[in-house]
Amino acid sequence: MTIFNIAITMDIVCAAISMAGSLLVARYDRWSYLGWMAWLVANVLWIVWAFTAPTAPVWGVVAQNVFFFYTSVKGYLACRKSMKAAVAPASAPSGLPAST
């Protein structure tokens, strides 16, 4: 397998992981955090690809995915925080005032 074939294969794998992440985040349910994790993995792989591509280094891809990595970390943390808040026990049943 040539360097070019490896780069094309890695390109396709990165794109597939990125698309899977998009589908998972778009579900907006308890599995959405896996989409953020997929994006984190994809961002790292895109950066690796940018340094190993036949036309390496591809600085635009590096810069873009460093930024996307940052936003994916923030998104993952926000997603986990909202998921924990959603399952936190309520202080009073719905419609009833909390006792003091």
Secondary structure, 3 states (H helix, E strand, C coil): CCHHHHHHHHHHHHHHHHHHHHHHHHHCCCCHHHHHHHHHHHHHHHHHHHHHCCCCCCHHHHHHHHHHHHHHHHHHHHHHHHHHHHHCCCCCCCCCCCCC
